[in-house]
């Protein structure tokens, strides 16, 4: 039995983009046959744009695939788990997805209990609690549990976890201040607990992330720092840009 962590880029998105390109190409030809120059040009541009999008999505799919040569997803997951370090007790993952990070952390910390929470919404329909549990079973990992939950309002008391991990979650949650979402997660971490939070922390998504770092340090957090992961650590600069991950950083530290 082999784990199935799914791909961050759904195949249906690639097929939809290619289909749109073909349809636009058809209307380009139809416009050309009827000597409708303006319409021909518009649909030709649309067709080229969708064709480029298809190429980019295909590149991303191949890069993220757990069965491909690059295995960018695995490198990001394992790298984030490694940055958390050794933790005993309970570890929380916010946004479990297909269970990859929770399972990776559980493997690195066999004496700990990892709890992965996610709301498993329709945006990522391929991900589910059942898939997470199947993957844990396939990997032979028993020190992990998955629960339904929301990153904006975690159903846990203050300071109950010894570690916290998160990977590309907060930037995908609309309608909430990303820094406040991080603080909501850190609320559940014990004094002395470790955290490794990986996300696209650009100013457009997060505002001034350095202000959050300063706040955490002022509140007594230790060894808090940001690590760029899109300049060679997890991915090359080109991959970061072309895969839409430019601005990826790890926020690590101890509460």
TORBABA-572387 format. One record per residue: y, z, x negated of N, C-alpha, C, CB in turn. Coordinates in steps of 0.02 Angstrom, whole numbers, plus 50000, padded with zeros to 5 digits. Each point is the difference from the previous one (the first is absolute). Last residue first. Glycine has a CB too. Layout:
! TORBABA-572387
YZXYZXYZXYZX ...
This chain:
! TORBABA-572387
514765109049571500455003750045500155007049971499554993650100 499914983149764499675006150022500495004150041499235000049898 500534971650042500265006549981499575005750025501124995150002 499604975850023499495005049982500335006649981499244990849961 501094982950149500365006349997499475005449988500944996050079 499124976149878499635006150012500475005949995498934994949956 501544977650106500075005849955499535005550023501204997049976 499694975050068499465005050006500095005549948499234991250044 502084988049994500295006550014499495005450009500944994250052 498304981550000500545001549953500345006550020500174987749977 497974999450128499945007049980500535002049949498784999350023 500504978550085500435004150042499995007449984499814991750087 499124989049798499585003450050500415004650044499054999449921 501974988449901499664995050041499585003150055499994992449901 501185021649938500464995950038499634995550050500805000249903 497925013249951500425004450041500464996050045499945008649912 498794979949928499595002250056500405004550047498974999249929 502084994149872499904994350044499605002050062500044992349901 500265023549929500634998950036499924994350049500655004249901 497095008250045500524996749960500644999250042499114993949932 499155026850109500064992850013500544997149953499635001550122 499725021349865499504998150049499984992450009500165011050058 501224996649767499545005650008499434998450049500945007849975 500944977149974499455000049953499505005650010500774994949922 501235002250210500224996949937499465000749946501195002650029 498915007350197500034992750010500244996449937500225001950120 499615022449924499324997249996499984992450006499595010750048 502115012349882499974993150024499294997349992501224998149970 499555027950063499664995449954500004993050031499285009349953 502075016750068499824993550029499694995749946500935000850085 499205027749945500284994049971499744993850035500125005949891 499765023450082500114994650050500314994049965500155008450093 499075015149833499754993749973500074994250049499205006649930 501115015750196499944999149928499734993149983499835012349987 501645001850226499434995749982500024998749924500004994650116 501695017950014499505003449959499384996049983500425010150051 501714983950066499605004450043499435003549963500294992650095 501114991149800500445005650019499635005150042500984992449995 497924987649949500095004149940500425006250015499904989849929 499864994350241499375003449988500045004649939499404990250051 502464996249998499925005350051499365003949987500624993050083 499824988149783500465005549984499915005950049500824991749951 498004988650095499735003049939500425006149981499554988849961 501244998150213499425003850022499695003649940499804991950094 501934993449862500275005950033499435004550025501024993550034 498504985449873500155004849948500285006550030500214990649920 499384990050212499405004149989500115005349947499304990250034 502314996050138500015002249930499425004849988501254998549994 498354984950202500645002649979499975001949927500245004250116 497944985550010500025007249988500695002949988498884998649953 500634977650094499505003750039500105007549997499214990749979 502194994249900500034997750069499515003750045500354988849958 499705014949806500585003150033500034998050073500625000149891 496965000349995500644996549989500565003550038499384989149983 498085015449971500565004650007500664996649982499245009549974 498084987050097500544995549980500655003850012499344989450029 498405024549912500304996050053500524995249971499815009350083 498415013849871500124993249977500284995850057499085001049913 500455026150001500204995950057500224993149975500355010350066 498405014249861500104993349973500114995350059499285002349897 500585026750036500074994350046500114993649960500475007650088 498665021349901500204993649969500094994650053499405003249894 500855025650112499604994150016500294993749970499665005650106 501325016849889499544998649945499564994050012500025011949974 500844999750236500365001049938499514999249942500855007750056 498434979650164500105006849975500465000049938498875003250045 501174978150159499725001449934500175007049977500104987949971 500655000350233499325002450007499685002049933499894992750100 502324997549920500005006450036499315003150002500954995950069 499474982049851500025005349949500025006950031500584992149923 499534988950219499355000449968499975005849950499864987650015 502195007950089499535002350051499305000749970500694994450090 500984996049777500095007350006499535003050052501204998649966 498864978050011499705003149941500045007550004500314990049932 500774998050234499274999450009499645003149940500164989650068 502175008649924499815005450044499244999950014501154999750053 499804982949822500025006149961499795006050042500914995149929 499304983850175499415000349956499995006549959499994987549995 501025008250255500265000649932499415001249952501125004650042 498534982450194500025006649969500304999549930498995003550067 500544977550083500345004950042500045007049972499624993450093 498374990049831500694998550021500285005650043499744987749996 498305009149805500155003750062500734998950019499115008749973 499814983449824499774996050057500145003450067499124995249927 501345014849859500434994050004499804995550058500155000549877 498565019350069500655001550030500444993850009499925011349949 497884986649942499995002050070500705000650030498945006149978 499824989249787500324994850042499975001650074499694991749913 499085026049964500074993449969500274994950050499065002749922 500455025950011500214995150050500124993449966500535009150072 498575019249893500064993149977500204995550058499135002149911 500635026250004500224995050049500034993149967500665008750063 498335019449908500194993549973500174995350056499265001849902 500125020650137500105000849928500204993549967499165009250001 501225001150264499634995449956500185001249927499974991650092 501015020150098499285000950008499594995749951500215002650121 502385002049951499665002349939499265001650009501105004549965 500094992850265500334999649934499525002549946501145001550054 497684988650163500485005349985500334998749932499325008350069 499764971350086499775005149953500555005249990499234991649943 500664985050170499735005550038499675005249954499824992350098 502304989049869499325001849981499775006350036500184994649888 501664985950141499925006850025499285002149989500904998350087 499874980849834500655002650019499985007150026500324988550028 497734998449911500385002049941500675003150017499434990949937 498315009650220500614996249989500385002749940500064997450122 497155001949971500625003749989500584995449985499345009549959 497734993950066500564996550030500635004249989499244994550087 498665007349740500275002450064500564995550024499685011749969 498084992049837500554995950026500205002350069499604990349933 499105018749818500015000150074500614996050023499415011350004 498914995049759500584996850030499935000050076500164992849897 498195012749918500555004850001500654997050026499465005849904 498394982550056499945004650057500585004950006498794998849988 500364975549906500495005349992499985004550062500734992649927 498134985550009499645006149986500455006049990499124993149951 501344983250112500165002149932499645006549981501124994550011 498664996450207499784994849954500115001949927500254991550088 500585022650082499275000249999499724995049951499995003750119 502304996149920499825006249965499255000649993501045005550044 499784976750085500134998949929499825006249958500914991950030 498985009550205499474995549976500074998849925499954994450113 501735017749996499395004049997499414995949974500425007050095 501654982149943500075004949946499355003949990501235000950025 498904984750159499934996249938500055004749940500494989850055 499905019450157499294998349992499884996249935499874999650124 502345005249941499675006049977499264998649987500815007150066 500804972049910499825004850052499685006149969499854990750083 501344982149874499905006849975499845004750058500784997749903 499774979450132499365000149963499845007049974500184988049968 501905006450146499435000750046499335000549964500664993750084 501935009749873499454998949952499345001150037500735003849900 501164997050229500294996049946499484998449947501125005250021 498505009450171499824992950008500284995649945499965001950122 499595024449823500314996150053499794992750000500945007849996 498525016049887499594994050011500254995950059499015006249951 501715015449939500024998850073499604993850018501125005650006 498435012749789500314993650015500044999450076499564994649892 499545022849881500254999150068500344993250008500165012550010 497975002349822500414994150009500224999350072499414994449905 499615025349911500104998350071500484994150004499805012150036 498475001349772500544995250013500024998650075499894994849884 499185025149934499894997050066500604995650015499295010050041 499544998349709500545000550049499774997150067500864999449909 497905000249882500025007050024500545001050053499585003749889 500074975249997499405001550040500005007250027499394991849931 502364989949976500045007250010499415002350044501274999649989 499004977749952500295002949939500035007650005500664989649983 498564997950203499554998749944500255003549936499684989050051 501685011450141499425004350009499504999249943500154999350124 501724986349886500215006849981499415004850005501164997650040 498474980650033500124999949927500195007049975500364987950007 499435008950226499344999849967500075000149924499554993650098 502415005250033499675006450012499335000349963500565000850113 500594978749884500315005049957499685006850009501074993650005 498124988250132499924998749928500285005549956500054987950027 499845008350227499685005649965499974999449925499365001550101 501724984450072499284998749999499635005349961500234987950010 502095019150072499824992950004499254998950006501014997549933 500555023150037499354998849968499784992650002499705011650031 502475004449996499914992850008499364997749968501234998650002 499455023449905500384997750059499944992450003500815009949994 497645010749890500274993249994500344998250065499104996749917 500195028049953500184995950058500204993049979500365010350061 498065011949842500464994649984500124995950063499624999649879 499345026650032500074994750050500544995049981499625008150088 498995006349729500235002250065500014994350049500685008949946 499754987849790499475003750034500285002650066499465003349890 501134975749920500225004850051499395003450031501034993050025 499924988849763499475004350025500285005250048499364998349893 501964978250083499675004549953499475004250033501045000249935 500654981650132499975006650033499695005149953499914994550112 500174982849824500645003449991500025006850035500554988849990 497574996850036500025002649932500645004049988499314990249961 500424998350242499545005749998500025003349931499264994550085 501934985649942500335005450038499575006349998500554991550075 498554989149827500575002449961500365005850034500134988649954 498105000150157499745004149945500575002949959498964993049997 501664992150176499665005950027499775004749945499634993250099 501284985949839500525004350028499695006550026500684989950031 497864993649891500395002649944500545004850024499784989449936 498934999050224499605005149966500395003249943498954993850031 502054988150080499955005850045499625005749966500034992450100 500094986649791500625003749996499995006350044500604989349977 497724992249937499895006650032500615004549994498784998949974 500484978149927500585004249985499915007150027500724989950001 497624992850038500055001549929500555005149985499564988549975 499225011650270500314995149956500035002349928500674996150096 498575016350102499484995749974500284994849951499365001750106 501985013850016499565004349961499434995849969500285009850074 502274981249996499305000350019499595004449952500114988650048 502295004849938499835006450029499265000950013501125000050052 499774979449861500185005449953499775006850026500994993349963 498734987450173499554999749942500145005749951499934987650014 501515010050171499325001750024499515000249941500264994650111 501944997949846499975007350012499315002150022501214999950031 499174977149945500045003249935499945007650007500734990649957 499444997250239499354998949970499965003249931499894989350063 502175010850049499535004650033499304999449970500684999350105 500974985549820500155006849978499515005150030501214996849989 498644980750081499815000649929500115007149975500304987949982 500445007150233499275000049998499755000849929499984992750101 502335004849933499785006650023499245000649998501025000850074 499924978349880500135004749945499775007050018500984993049963 498924991150205499504998349949500085004649939499994988050040 501605013350132499375003150021499444998649950500364999050120 501724990949840500075007249996499355003650019501224998850026 498924977749999499975001949929500045007649992500544989049968 499735002150249499324999049977499925002249927499884990550081 502285009550013499585005450029499284999549975500745000250102 500734982549839500185006149964499575005850024501184995949985 498604983950129499734999249932500145006349959500174987650006 500755010750210499285001750002499674999249932499974996450119 502334997749898499905007150019499275001949998501024999550072 499564977749895500195004249943499875007450014500884991549968 498794993150208499514998949947500135004649941499874988150037 501705011050138499405003950019499464999449947500274998150122 501664989049847500175007149996499395004450016501194997350032 498604978849990500095002349931500115007549995500484988949974 498314993950191500435005950014500095003749933499595001050122 499014978749941500634999249964500505005650017499804987550000 497845009850064500504998750051500714999349970499285006350082 498844998749780499804994150037500524998050052498805003249982 501505016949896500094994249957499844993550037499735007149899 499855013550207500724998749996500164993949958500195012250014 497584995149998500214997550065500744998350000499115006850055 499995003649754499764993150006500234996950065499015002849930 501465019750039500374996149950499824992750005500045010049923 498765005350204500654998550031500464996249951499885010250072 498044997049845499894995250055500664998050033498865005150020 501165011849818499904993549968499894994650053499515005749898 500635016750172500664997649980499954993149967500385012049984 497614998550070500364998350062500694997249984499375009050062 499354999549759499714993750026500364997750063498895003449953 501725017449955500204994649955499744993350024500005008149905 499345011350207500704998650015500264994349956500175012050033 497654996049925500034996550064500714998150019498985006150035 500685007349775499784993149987500034995950064499265004049907 501215018850113500524996749961499834992749986500285011149947 498115002350159500584998950045500564996349964499705010450063 498404996449813499834994450045500594998450046498795003349995 501425015549865499994993949960499874994050044499585006549901 500305014350199500704998649983500044993749958500265012350003 497644996550056500314996750057500734998349986499225006250077 499475006449767499874992849998500354996350057498895002349946 502105020949954499494997650046499924992449995500255009650077 500565008949738500254993950032499454997350046500754997349900 498815021949979500675001650026500314993950034500155008649910 497184995650082500534997249958500675001550031499234990849959 498235022950050500424994950031500544997549950499805005350114 498325010049847500685002850004500494995250032499755006749899 497524998950083500434994550021500715002850011499024993850054 498455013049809500625001950033500414993850016500005011149940 497294988650043500604999349960500625001850040499444991049933 497675012650057500605000050042500625000049956499385006150091 
